[in-house]
Structure formats: C-alpha cells, structure tokens
Amino acid sequence: MFTTMSEILELASGQNLPISEIMLQREVEETGRPREEIIARMREHLATMESAAREGLQRVDRSASGLSGGDAKRLHDYYASGRALLGPQGNLAASLALAVSETNARMGRIVATPTAGSAGILPGVLLTLRERLQLGTEELLAGAFTAAAIGLVIANSATIAGASGGCQAEVGSATAMAAGAAVELAGGGPDQVCQAVALALENVLGLVCDPVAGLVEVPCIVRNGVHAVMALTAADMALAGIQSVIPADEVIATMNVIGNAMPRQFKETALGGLAITPTAICLRDRIREQGTRQGPSDPKTGTN
C-alpha cells in the first residue's frame, strides 16, 4: 500500500485522512484482521508502554549488571523540584523514556518501538503529550499508529537494527517515529509529520551503536532520554512551519548509506566507541567475572 513517506503523504492528502488512519487501513488490508482487533492489539501495546514507564519511575534498584537503575526516578524528582533548566514537558518525556529503558534493563516487559534499545522514546513522548494536551486513550492510539507507519517505512527502506546501521537506525528511527506522532497528536497535518521525521532523523545520522559490555544499558538508556526531548523539538519545529531542506525519504536513504559504510566496530559489536574506553573495559571485565561465578549468561542481555 505504501513504501515511502511520500506515498503516505499522497494517500493521506488524497483521502483527506491522517497518517494514523492510512496505517490502520494498511493493517486491515495486509493482515485481513478486523479493524477492531488491530486497534485492541495496539491498545494492549499502549498499556504495556504505560506499565513499563510506571514501573521504571517507581523502582530505584540496579539492573543485574549494576550498570543502570534509579536514574528515571532521579530525573523525575529533579523535574518536580522546579529547579530544572528544561521545561516540564521535556523533563517529563526524558524521565519517562529513561523509565521504560531501565525497565528493559531489568528484564521487564516493554514494547520494542522499534527496538528494545530504543523502546523508551515513543512512550516517553506519547505519555508526555497525554498530559500536555489532555489526550484520551483513543487519541494516543492514533499517535501510535502514525509512529508505526513511519517505522514501517524506515524498516523497509533502510534498517532499524543497530547491528546493521548503528544506533542511528535504532534511536534515530524511534526519534523520527515519536516526532511524527507528536505532530499528528498536536493537530499537525501529514506534510508536517513528514517534515518532523526528516528534521528528527537528519540530526541523528552517523550515531554509532557502542553498548558497554554488550548490554543495552550504557549509553543506550541515556540516549533514550535525550532523544525523547529531540523528538519533541523536531515536532515543534515542524508545527512552527520549519521545513527540512532534504525530504524525509532522502534522509532515510542517507541513513541507510551511512549505516552500510559504517565500520563493524560501530554496529552493536561492543568493539568501538564508548565500549572500548578504559572505564568500559573495566566494567566489561567485572561483569564477565560476575557471570563466570554465576554461570553461563547471554552476552547481549546478561541473563543466566
């Protein structure tokens, strides 16, 4: 039904429909499932996002590796103190994104949006806008479907996998998805959604995937918080009428070219970037020693 952002824009403009509705129609057509069933499934995903954020804000215990835990609550409490330099929406989005990512690091249940390593960005933005714009569940569902349409295009036109394209493919895609969703939820049109996608993604190009000790914690969790704010910034730019000089589809294609050219050590191998700093190597060795004492573990998750 569509493979590019320009095709989505053409469909939405031609039928005078939001991108969320175009995506929903696509799912009905492609899967053959009833519309109500697809919406119900997305509602379950949204509930999981909310649960992961709530759990992350309530818990301060560390992950099994000891690399993360408690920062979401720390940032949320700081934002609540009134001393934050960033506005309330930015701080809330960042703390919620951290919360979901910390839940993932503790092996909690999350929704990969589009990946586990970038799972905090979209929930952080959606749940912040629920408060900021006083949105109901049905409206948030529309934002989720818009994000899904953007993610589908990026996955099919480029990649969403850090192992293939670096962190630009994971965090970058999630940032673009969240930015586009935010625009629609704030009343922007399909063209502004596409502008937000381009503005968000073009500022993440070249971001490497360099997980310390091969775990989805450092720097992944903090990146989720920072890029949730970037998504809101890109959305505001698009809503203000700022346009990306380079169209969204060309930005997506460029991300793919950069990902293909990126050396292997910068694509989720933990062989480059922050993962090979002296501190990271010490942390890696400590975690491996702990794993040896506790028994075999999964190198990606640290679980036994």
C-alpha positions in Angstrom: 0.0 0.0 0.0 2.9 2.3 0.7 6.7 2.0 1.0 7.8 5.7 1.3 6.9 8.8 3.3 6.0 10.5 0.0 3.5 7.7 -0.8 2.0 8.0 2.7 1.6 11.8 2.2 0.0 11.3 -1.2 -2.5 8.8 0.3 -3.3 10.9 3.3 -3.7 14.1 1.2 -5.7 12.4 -1.5 -8.2 10.9 1.0 -8.0 13.8 3.5 -7.1 11.4 6.3 -4.4 11.5 9.0 -1.5 9.2 8.6 -2.7 7.1 11.6 -5.8 6.2 9.6 -3.8 5.3 6.5 -1.7 3.0 8.6 -4.8 1.4 10.2 -6.3 0.8 6.7 -3.0 -0.8 5.6 -3.0 -3.2 8.5 -6.6 -4.3 7.8 -5.7 -4.8 4.1 -2.4 -6.6 4.7 -3.4 -8.8 7.6 -7.1 -9.5 6.9 -7.8 -8.9 10.6 -10.8 -6.8 11.7 -10.2 -3.2 12.4 -11.4 -3.6 16.0 -8.9 -6.4 16.6 -6.0 -4.4 15.3 -7.0 -1.4 17.5 -7.4 -3.7 20.5 -3.9 -5.1 20.0 -2.4 -1.6 19.8 -4.3 -0.7 23.0 -2.5 -3.6 24.7 0.8 -2.3 23.4 0.0 1.2 24.8 -0.9 -0.3 28.2 2.4 -2.2 28.2 4.3 1.1 27.5 2.5 2.8 30.3 3.2 0.0 32.7 6.9 -0.1 31.8 7.1 3.7 32.4 5.3 3.5 35.7 7.5 0.6 36.9 10.6 2.4 35.9 9.7 5.5 37.8 8.9 3.6 41.0 12.0 1.4 41.1 15.5 2.5 42.1 17.2 -0.9 42.3 20.0 -1.6 39.9 20.0 -3.9 36.9 21.7 -7.3 37.1 24.8 -5.9 35.6 24.8 -3.0 38.1 25.2 -0.5 35.2 21.8 1.1 35.4 18.8 1.8 37.7 17.2 4.7 39.6 18.1 7.5 37.1 14.5 7.8 35.8 13.2 8.5 39.3 16.1 10.8 40.0 15.4 12.9 36.9 11.6 12.9 37.6 12.2 14.1 41.2 14.5 16.8 39.9 12.0 17.9 37.4 9.3 18.0 40.1 11.6 20.2 42.3 11.1 23.1 40.0 14.9 23.6 39.5 15.1 22.1 36.1 16.6 24.1 33.2 14.5 22.4 30.6 10.7 22.9 30.5 8.3 20.5 32.2 7.3 18.6 29.1 10.9 18.0 28.1 11.9 16.8 31.5 8.8 14.5 31.8 9.5 13.0 28.4 13.1 12.3 29.2 12.3 10.8 32.6 9.6 8.5 31.1 12.0 7.4 28.4 14.6 6.6 30.9 12.0 4.7 33.0 11.0 2.4 30.1 14.6 1.8 29.2 15.5 0.9 32.8 12.6 -1.5 32.9 14.0 -3.1 29.8 17.4 -3.4 31.5 15.8 -5.1 34.5 14.3 -7.6 32.1 10.8 -6.1 32.5 8.1 -6.1 29.8 8.4 -3.4 27.2 7.3 -2.8 23.6 10.1 -2.6 21.0 9.4 0.7 19.3 11.1 -0.1 17.0 13.7 -2.0 19.1 14.3 -2.8 22.7 17.3 -0.5 22.8 15.2 2.5 21.7 12.0 1.4 23.4 11.8 4.4 25.7 11.5 7.3 23.2 8.0 6.8 21.8 6.3 6.0 25.2 8.1 9.0 26.7 6.7 11.3 24.1 3.2 9.8 23.9 2.7 9.8 27.7 4.0 13.3 28.0 1.6 14.5 25.3 -1.2 12.8 27.1 -0.6 15.1 30.0 0.3 18.2 28.0 -2.6 18.0 25.5 -5.1 16.2 27.8 -5.4 13.3 25.4 -7.6 10.3 25.8 -6.5 6.7 25.0 -8.1 6.7 21.5 -6.1 9.8 20.6 -2.9 8.2 21.9 -3.7 5.2 19.8 -3.7 7.4 16.7 -0.3 8.6 17.6 0.9 5.0 18.0 -0.4 4.1 14.5 1.3 7.2 13.0 4.6 6.1 14.6 4.1 2.6 13.3 3.7 3.9 9.7 6.9 5.8 10.0 8.8 2.8 11.5 7.4 0.6 8.7 8.8 2.9 6.0 12.2 3.1 7.7 12.4 -0.6 8.2 11.6 -1.4 4.6 13.6 1.4 3.0 16.6 1.3 5.3 17.0 -0.6 8.6 16.0 -0.3 12.3 18.7 -2.7 13.5 21.8 -1.4 15.3 23.7 -4.4 14.1 23.1 -3.2 10.5 23.0 0.5 10.7 24.4 1.6 14.1 22.4 3.5 16.7 21.1 5.9 14.1 18.9 3.1 12.9 17.5 2.3 16.4 17.4 5.6 18.4 17.2 7.6 15.2 14.2 5.7 13.9 12.5 5.9 17.3 13.1 9.7 17.4 11.6 10.1 13.9 8.6 7.9 14.8 8.0 9.9 18.0 8.4 13.3 16.3 5.9 12.4 13.6 3.4 11.0 16.1 3.7 14.2 18.2 2.9 16.4 15.3 -0.3 14.5 14.5 -1.4 14.5 18.1 -0.8 18.2 18.3 -3.1 18.8 15.2 -0.4 19.0 12.5 -1.1 17.7 9.0 0.6 14.8 7.1 3.1 17.1 5.5 4.2 18.4 8.9 4.5 14.9 10.1 6.9 14.2 7.2 8.8 17.3 8.0 9.2 16.2 11.6 10.5 12.8 10.5 13.2 14.5 8.4 14.2 17.1 11.0 14.5 14.4 13.7 16.3 11.8 11.7 18.8 14.1 9.9 20.2 15.1 13.3 20.9 11.6 14.4 22.8 10.5 11.2 26.1 8.7 12.0 25.2 7.8 15.6 27.2 4.6 16.4 25.9 1.6 18.4 28.6 1.1 21.1 27.0 -0.8 24.1 29.3 -1.1 27.0 29.9 -4.8 27.8 27.5 -5.6 25.0 24.5 -4.7 27.2 21.5 -2.5 26.2 22.2 -0.1 29.1 25.2 2.3 28.6 24.9 4.6 26.7 21.5 3.3 25.4 19.3 4.3 28.3 20.5 8.0 28.5 20.2 8.2 24.7 16.5 7.4 25.0 16.0 10.2 27.4 17.9 12.8 25.3 16.3 11.8 22.1 12.8 11.9 23.5 13.4 15.6 24.0 14.9 15.8 20.5 11.7 14.3 19.1 9.6 17.0 20.8 11.9 19.7 19.5 11.6 18.3 15.9 7.9 18.2 16.3 7.7 21.8 17.5 9.9 22.9 14.6 7.6 21.2 12.1 4.5 22.6 13.7 6.1 26.1 13.6 6.4 25.7 9.8 10.1 24.9 9.6 10.8 22.5 6.7 13.7 20.2 6.2 15.6 21.1 3.1 16.2 17.4 2.4 12.9 15.4 2.1 12.2 12.6 4.6 12.7 9.8 2.1 16.1 11.1 1.1 17.1 11.4 4.8 16.0 7.8 5.3 18.0 6.7 2.3 21.0 8.6 3.5 20.8 6.9 6.9 21.0 3.5 5.1 24.0 4.6 3.0 25.8 5.7 6.2 24.9 2.5 8.0 26.3 0.4 5.2 29.5 2.4 5.2 29.9 2.3 9.0 32.7 0.1 10.3 31.7 -3.1 12.0 33.0 -1.9 15.4 30.4 0.8 15.5 27.4 -1.6 14.9 26.4 -3.3 18.1 29.6 -5.3 18.4 30.9 -3.5 21.5 34.2 -3.3 19.8 34.3 0.5 19.3 33.2 3.9 20.6 32.4 4.2 24.3 32.5 0.4 24.6 36.3 0.4 24.4 37.1 3.3 26.7 39.2 2.3 29.7 36.3 2.6 32.1 34.1 0.5 29.8 36.7 -2.2 29.6 37.0 -2.4 33.4 33.2 -2.6 33.7 33.1 -5.3 31.0 35.7 -7.4 32.8 33.9 -7.0 36.1 30.5 -8.1 34.6 32.1 -11.1 32.9 33.8 -12.1 36.1 30.4 -12.0 37.9 28.9 -14.0 35.1 31.6 -16.7 35.4 30.8 -17.1 39.1 27.1 -17.2 38.5 27.1 -19.5 35.4 26.8 -19.0 31.7 24.9 -15.9 30.6 23.5 -14.4 27.4 26.2 -11.9 26.2 23.5 -9.5 25.0 21.3 -9.4 28.0 23.4 -10.7 30.8 20.7 -13.1 31.8 21.5 -16.6 33.0 
